[in-house]
Amino acid sequence: MLAKVLSFGLQGIEGYKVTVEVDISAGLPKFDIVGLGDTAIKEAKERVRSAIRNSGLKYPISAITCNLAPADKKKEGTFYDLSIAVAILCASSVIDHNKVGDTIILGELSLNGEVKKVTGLLPLLIAAKEKGYKHFIIPKENYFEASFISDIDVKVTNTLEELVNSFRDDSDVTLEVVKPSNYETLKQSKPASYLDMKNVKGQFSAKRALEIAAAGGHNILMIGPPGSGKTMLAKCFAGILPDMTFDEALEVTKIHSVAGELDLSDGIILSRPFRTPHHTATSISLVGGGSQVRPGEISLAHNGVLFLDELPEYSRHFIETMRQPLEDGQITIARAKQTVTYPASFLLIASMNPCPCGNYGSKKEECRCTPSQIHNYLSKLSGPIMDRIDLHIEVDSVSYDDLHTKEECESSQDIKKRVDKARQIQLKRFEGTKVYSNAKMDVTQTKKYCVLSDECQSILRMAFDNLHLTARAHDRILKVARTIADLDGEENILPQHIAEAIQYRSLDRKYWLND
């Protein structure tokens, strides 16, 4: 007898329908799974067989063939255990196939029949909803993850036996229905905790640059000696970023769900990601990939912050790989069997010493590095990478007086109010488009919203010629100037705005051209 049960698979964060077909026929007992499945799927037959038997259900002693259609698309993961088991029970008349209908069934089975959580459930539900499917049965552990998707009917189960009994007419077992959760209420009950800018003594120019970066979504590079506070500034930065919207939270949660890093007690990411991978991390863990093409750190930082401490210490290959995500907001990972594109629209904060010893250009310490050592150290950062970083700032050592001053510094909350105000201007400006900040403007939008007066044109022309800027750096200056004008509440870019934006492009020329 033939039975069909619907499930869903993942390619990256995009879901696609998988039809689980099971045929039971006379012959020697066997269980074959076809349809281009990975090792986890091939091992599913052992989990399914034991789960059915240990649930007190009859396992057919016949020839069982299971096909996962479409057969030409590679299937990965343990999503299909529960749907395979249900299909077998339908084919052997234990479950009435008509009662299953078009319900999407997802879940991993343990040997004793418990239904275990699966990773990547949120993107699966969103993709299935977009394709018109409304009814789902999922593991109980994924309850909260499913509660943020509206207009669908989701039921949860703890065991295979419970699921089977819910389909029987002579049973009073009913599956628990997932109730919707409110994102804003949950976020208010669990506020994010970040380091506060008021604890950073001195460094007023660096704080100003970070405020501009937060207001416009600009990438930033901090250059300075060890102990000057670069890492602390970066950790405070997340506290001045605008709060995530629900749509942004869903995008981030989809990626973390696929990577298996989602806290299932919340079911959704509540605050902007702040990822700080070490420079010794492998290229696959940073960029993404592997046998199952999982997202890397740059994708896990989507809609948040990627902090790279001591940027030149990272491999040259990884630094150059960041060109695509810094420009396009996504990363394409091509492998022999599949090509996957993950979102990677992050705000980059990078820090570095000006030389291997860290004292080149310092007012207090003498540099011990040779010119060739300094050149080799800085040459790890190519011109194209530097062009994609909007603001370059110098962070000098903090003085004793700054550390012990009793003057109260401005708090993150006060800075965030100005950032939020500037972002509201940008949201109104780009309403109806997929652009949400000045840093993401395309060429057409840059020409429309970054119109310069003759005086501003003269200042920019002088900087373009003297600093040997590229066309990309020219556009970055315009976008930063637009953000500075938004912070000042000005409709037009004024000379002081363009002048301040230019000064954030001069440090790379100081270090990279004079050695």
LUMFIBA-196533 format. One record per residue (C-alpha): x, z negated, y; residue in three letters. Coordinates in steps of 0.1 Angstrom, whole numbers, padded with zeros to 4 digits, always signed. Layout:
BEGIN
XZYAla ...
// end
This chain:
BEGIN
+0000+0000+0000Met +0012+0008+0035Leu +0009-0015+0065Ala +0021-0011+0101Lys +0028-0039+0126Val +0040-0035+0162Leu +0071-0051+0176Ser +0096-0043+0205Phe +0133-0037+0208Gly +0158-0038+0236Leu +0183-0013+0249Gln +0201-0032+0277Gly +0173-0049+0296Ile +0148-0020+0289Glu +0123-0025+0261Gly +0109+0001+0237Tyr +0082+0000+0211Lys +0092-0004+0174Val +0067+0002+0146Thr +0074-0019+0115Val +0062+0001+0086Glu +0061-0015+0051Val +0053+0003+0019Asp +0048-0016-0014Ile +0049+0005-0045Ser +0052+0000-0083Ala +0087-0001-0096Gly +0117-0024-0100Leu +0117-0052-0075Pro +0138-0043-0045Lys +0137-0047-0007Phe +0152-0020+0015Asp +0152-0019+0053Ile +0158+0015+0070Val +0157+0026+0106Gly +0192+0022+0120Leu +0193-0016+0120Gly +0224-0037+0127Asp +0238-0064+0104Thr +0213-0090+0116Ala +0184-0067+0107Ile +0199-0059+0072Lys +0202-0096+0066Glu +0165-0101+0076Ala +0153-0093+0041Lys +0169-0125+0028Glu +0154-0146+0056Arg +0119-0129+0052Val +0119-0133+0014Arg +0128-0170+0015Ser +0104-0177+0045Ala +0074-0162+0026Ile +0081-0181-0006Arg +0089-0214+0012Asn +0057-0211+0032Ser +0037-0213+0000Gly +0027-0176+0002Leu +0029-0149-0025Lys +0059-0126-0023Tyr +0052-0092-0040Pro +0075-0086-0070Ile +0075-0048-0063Ser +0095-0021-0046Ala +0094-0028-0009Ile +0105-0003+0017Thr +0105-0013+0054Cys +0111+0013+0081Asn +0117+0005+0118Leu +0105+0035+0138Ala +0118+0053+0157Pro +0144+0057+0131Ala +0169+0074+0154Asp +0173+0045+0178Lys +0197+0017+0170Lys +0180-0017+0165Lys +0198-0050+0171Glu +0189-0087+0169Gly +0165-0109+0151Thr +0133-0099+0169Phe +0118-0082+0139Tyr +0119-0110+0112Asp +0084-0122+0119Leu +0068-0087+0122Ser +0085-0076+0089Ile +0071-0107+0072Ala +0036-0100+0086Val +0037-0064+0076Ala +0047-0073+0040Ile +0018-0098+0039Leu -0006-0072+0053Cys +0006-0046+0027Ala +0000-0071-0001Ser -0035-0080+0013Ser -0026-0116+0022Val -0034-0109+0058Ile -0063-0086+0069Asp -0044-0057+0087His -0073-0051+0111Asn -0070-0086+0125Lys -0034-0079+0135Val -0044-0047+0154Gly -0021-0038+0183Asp -0006-0073+0187Thr +0031-0073+0194Ile +0048-0098+0171Ile +0083-0111+0178Leu +0103-0139+0163Gly +0132-0149+0141Glu +0125-0167+0107Leu +0144-0195+0091Ser +0146-0199+0054Leu +0119-0226+0054Asn +0094-0204+0073Gly +0100-0218+0108Glu +0098-0193+0137Val +0129-0196+0158Lys +0135-0185+0194Lys +0147-0150+0203Val +0169-0139+0232Thr +0157-0112+0256Gly +0120-0121+0253Leu +0112-0118+0290Leu +0124-0081+0294Pro +0105-0073+0262Leu +0073-0087+0275Leu +0076-0070+0308Ile +0084-0036+0292Ala +0055-0040+0267Ala +0031-0049+0296Lys +0042-0018+0315Glu +0034+0003+0285Lys -0001-0011+0283Gly +0002-0038+0256Tyr -0017-0071+0263Lys -0015-0092+0231His +0016-0110+0218Phe +0026-0136+0193Ile +0060-0152+0200Ile +0080-0183+0190Pro +0069-0217+0204Lys +0104-0222+0218Glu +0099-0192+0241Asn +0067-0206+0256Tyr +0079-0212+0292Phe +0098-0179+0293Glu +0065-0161+0286Ala +0044-0182+0310Ser +0057-0163+0341Phe +0042-0130+0331Ile +0006-0126+0343Ser -0023-0106+0329Asp -0012-0107+0292Ile -0025-0127+0263Asp +0004-0146+0246Val +0001-0169+0217Lys +0029-0190+0202Val +0035-0202+0166Thr +0059-0227+0150Asn +0058-0214+0115Thr +0049-0184+0094Leu +0023-0204+0075Glu +0006-0214+0108Glu +0005-0177+0118Leu -0010-0165+0085Val -0037-0192+0085Asn -0047-0182+0120Ser -0056-0148+0106Phe -0078-0162+0078Arg -0116-0165+0081Asp -0117-0196+0060Asp -0092-0215+0082Ser -0097-0234+0114Asp -0061-0229+0126Val -0058-0213+0160Thr -0026-0205+0178Leu -0018-0221+0212Glu -0023-0198+0241Val +0005-0197+0268Val -0008-0209+0301Lys +0007-0194+0333Pro +0034-0214+0353Ser +0038-0214+0390Asn +0073-0204+0401Tyr +0071-0220+0436Glu +0059-0253+0422Thr +0086-0254+0396Leu +0113-0245+0421Lys +0102-0273+0445Gln +0103-0298+0416Ser +0139-0289+0407Lys +0157-0282+0440Pro +0192-0267+0436Ala +0222-0288+0446Ser +0251-0272+0463Tyr +0281-0285+0483Leu +0273-0289+0519Asp +0291-0271+0547Met +0292-0303+0568Lys +0318-0317+0543Asn +0342-0288+0552Val +0365-0300+0580Lys +0377-0274+0605Gly +0377-0237+0593Gln +0352-0227+0620Phe +0361-0190+0619Ser +0358-0189+0581Ala +0324-0206+0583Lys +0313-0180+0609Arg +0323-0152+0586Ala +0305-0168+0556Leu +0273-0171+0577Glu +0275-0134+0586Ile +0281-0125+0549Ala +0251-0146+0538Ala +0229-0131+0566Ala +0236-0095+0557Gly +0246-0097+0520Gly +0282-0087+0527His +0312-0090+0504Asn +0340-0112+0518Ile +0377-0118+0510Leu +0395-0150+0521Met +0432-0150+0524Ile +0452-0182+0529Gly +0477-0206+0515Pro +0469-0230+0486Pro +0449-0261+0496Gly +0434-0245+0527Ser +0398-0249+0514Gly +0390-0214+0501Lys +0374-0226+0469Thr +0354-0253+0486Met +0341-0228+0512Leu +0330-0205+0484Ala +0312-0233+0466Lys +0293-0242+0498Cys +0283-0206+0503Phe +0255-0206+0478Ala +0238-0233+0499Gly +0233-0210+0529Ile +0219-0180+0510Leu +0182-0173+0513Pro +0160-0186+0485Asp +0152-0162+0457Met +0119-0145+0456Thr +0098-0145+0424Phe +0107-0108+0418Asp +0144-0115+0423Glu +0141-0144+0399Ala +0125-0122+0372Leu +0153-0097+0375Glu +0179-0124+0371Val +0161-0141+0343Thr +0158-0108+0323Lys +0196-0105+0323Ile +0203-0142+0314His +0176-0139+0287Ser +0194-0109+0271Val +0227-0128+0273Ala +0212-0159+0256Gly +0220-0181+0286Glu +0185-0189+0297Leu +0174-0226+0298Asp +0142-0224+0278Leu +0129-0257+0292Ser +0124-0239+0325Asp +0119-0203+0313Gly +0131-0188+0345Ile +0162-0189+0368Ile +0153-0210+0398Leu +0184-0206+0421Ser +0208-0178+0428Arg +0235-0175+0402Pro +0270-0186+0411Phe +0295-0172+0386Arg +0331-0182+0387Thr +0349-0165+0357Pro +0386-0174+0352His +0412-0146+0356His +0422-0150+0320Thr +0387-0139+0308Ala +0386-0107+0287Thr +0375-0074+0302Ser +0343-0074+0280Ile +0332-0109+0291Ser +0337-0099+0328Leu +0322-0063+0327Val +0300-0064+0296Gly +0301-0046+0263Gly +0310-0056+0228Gly +0293-0045+0196Ser +0258-0053+0210Gln +0267-0043+0246Val +0258-0076+0262Arg +0259-0081+0300Pro +0291-0095+0315Gly +0298-0119+0344Glu +0292-0093+0370Ile +0257-0087+0357Ser +0250-0124+0352Leu +0258-0127+0390Ala +0230-0102+0399His +0211-0113+0430Asn +0237-0141+0434Gly +0274-0147+0440Val +0304-0137+0420Leu +0334-0158+0431Phe +0368-0145+0420Leu +0395-0171+0428Asp +0430-0156+0432Glu +0418-0120+0430Leu +0452-0104+0424Pro +0456-0125+0392Glu +0427-0105+0376Tyr +0437-0074+0356Ser +0440-0042+0376Arg +0416-0026+0352His +0388-0051+0359Phe +0394-0050+0397Ile +0390-0012+0396Glu +0360-0014+0373Thr +0342-0033+0401Met +0341-0001+0423Arg +0308+0011+0407Gln +0288-0022+0410Pro +0301-0029+0445Leu +0289+0005+0456Glu +0258+0011+0435Asp +0247-0024+0424Gly +0248-0016+0387Gln +0273-0012+0359Ile +0271+0015+0332Thr +0287+0006+0299Ile +0293+0036+0277Ala +0300+0031+0240Arg +0301+0055+0210Ala +0266+0046+0198Lys +0248+0038+0231Gln +0251+0038+0268Thr +0235+0008+0287Val +0231+0002+0324Thr +0228-0033+0337Tyr +0220-0044+0372Pro +0250-0059+0391Ala +0240-0063+0427Ser +0260-0094+0435Phe +0276-0107+0466Leu +0314-0109+0460Leu +0334-0137+0474Ile +0371-0133+0466Ala +0400-0155+0476Ser +0437-0150+0473Met +0471-0162+0485Asn +0490-0139+0509Pro +0519-0138+0484Cys +0529-0153+0450Pro +0541-0186+0465Cys +0512-0187+0490Gly +0531-0193+0522Asn +0536-0158+0536Tyr +0525-0159+0573Gly +0520-0197+0572Ser +0527-0217+0603Lys +0539-0247+0583Lys +0557-0236+0552Glu +0584-0210+0546Glu +0577-0181+0522Cys +0601-0180+0492Arg +0590-0145+0480Cys +0611-0113+0483Thr +0595-0083+0500Pro +0592-0065+0466Ser +0574-0096+0451Gln +0549-0096+0480Ile +0544-0058+0477His +0538-0060+0439Asn +0514-0089+0443Tyr +0493-0072+0470Leu +0495-0037+0454Ser +0470-0050+0427Lys +0443-0045+0453Leu +0438-0008+0460Ser +0425+0007+0492Gly +0391+0017+0477Pro +0385-0019+0466Ile +0395-0033+0500Met +0372-0007+0517Asp +0343-0021+0496Arg +0348-0056+0509Ile +0331-0059+0543Asp +0348-0090+0558Leu +0385-0100+0554His +0393-0134+0569Ile +0424-0156+0572Glu +0420-0192+0562Val +0449-0214+0575Asp +0458-0249+0564Ser +0437-0277+0578Val +0454-0301+0602Ser +0454-0339+0598Tyr +0432-0343+0630Asp +0406-0319+0615Asp +0405-0339+0582Leu +0400-0373+0600His +0378-0362+0628Thr +0346-0383+0632Lys +0327-0353+0647Glu +0298-0343+0625Glu +0301-0307+0613Cys +0271-0283+0610Glu +0252-0287+0578Ser +0244-0259+0553Ser +0207-0264+0561Gln +0212-0256+0598Asp +0232-0225+0590Ile +0207-0214+0564Lys +0179-0215+0591Lys +0198-0189+0611Arg +0205-0169+0579Val +0169-0169+0569Asp +0158-0158+0604Lys +0182-0128+0602Ala +0171-0119+0567Arg +0134-0119+0579Gln +0144-0093+0606Ile +0160-0072+0579Gln +0130-0075+0555Leu +0107-0063+0582Lys +0132-0035+0591Arg +0134-0022+0555Phe +0098-0028+0546Glu +0085-0003+0520Gly +0120+0005+0507Thr +0142-0010+0480Lys +0167-0023+0505Val +0166-0060+0514Tyr +0198-0065+0535Ser +0220-0047+0559Asn +0249-0044+0534Ala +0227-0022+0511Lys +0218+0004+0538Met +0224+0040+0528Asp +0238+0066+0551Val +0205+0077+0566Thr +0195+0041+0573Gln +0229+0033+0588Thr +0225+0062+0613Lys +0190+0051+0621Lys +0196+0013+0626Tyr +0232+0012+0638Cys +0230+0034+0669Val +0259+0026+0693Leu +0262+0028+0730Ser +0291+0048+0746Asp +0310+0015+0752Glu +0306+0005+0715Cys +0316+0040+0704Gln +0348+0037+0725Ser +0357+0004+0709Ile +0351+0017+0674Leu +0370+0049+0680Arg +0400+0029+0691Met +0399+0007+0661Ala +0394+0036+0637Phe +0425+0054+0650Asp +0448+0023+0654Asn +0438+0006+0621Leu +0437+0039+0601His +0403+0031+0588Leu +0384+0052+0562Thr +0349+0066+0565Ala +0337+0038+0542Arg +0353+0011+0563Ala +0337+0027+0594His +0303+0023+0578Asp +0310-0012+0567Arg +0319-0022+0603Ile +0286-0007+0615Leu +0266-0027+0589Lys +0284-0060+0597Val +0278-0054+0635Ala +0241-0049+0627Arg +0241-0082+0609Thr +0258-0100+0638Ile +0233-0085+0662Ala +0205-0098+0639Asp +0219-0133+0640Leu +0219-0131+0678Asp +0183-0118+0678Gly +0194-0085+0695Glu +0176-0053+0689Glu +0207-0032+0697Asn +0243-0035+0687Ile +0263-0047+0717Leu +0301-0044+0724Pro +0307-0080+0714Gln +0290-0074+0680His +0311-0043+0672Ile +0343-0061+0684Ala +0337-0091+0661Glu +0329-0068+0632Ala +0362-0049+0637Ile +0382-0081+0636Gln +0370-0087+0601Tyr +0387-0054+0590Arg +0421-0060+0605Ser +0437-0085+0580Leu +0440-0060+0552Asp +0461-0038+0575Arg +0483-0068+0585Lys +0492-0076+0550Tyr +0490-0042+0533Trp +0507-0020+0559Leu +0535-0042+0573Asn +0553-0049+0541Asp 
// end
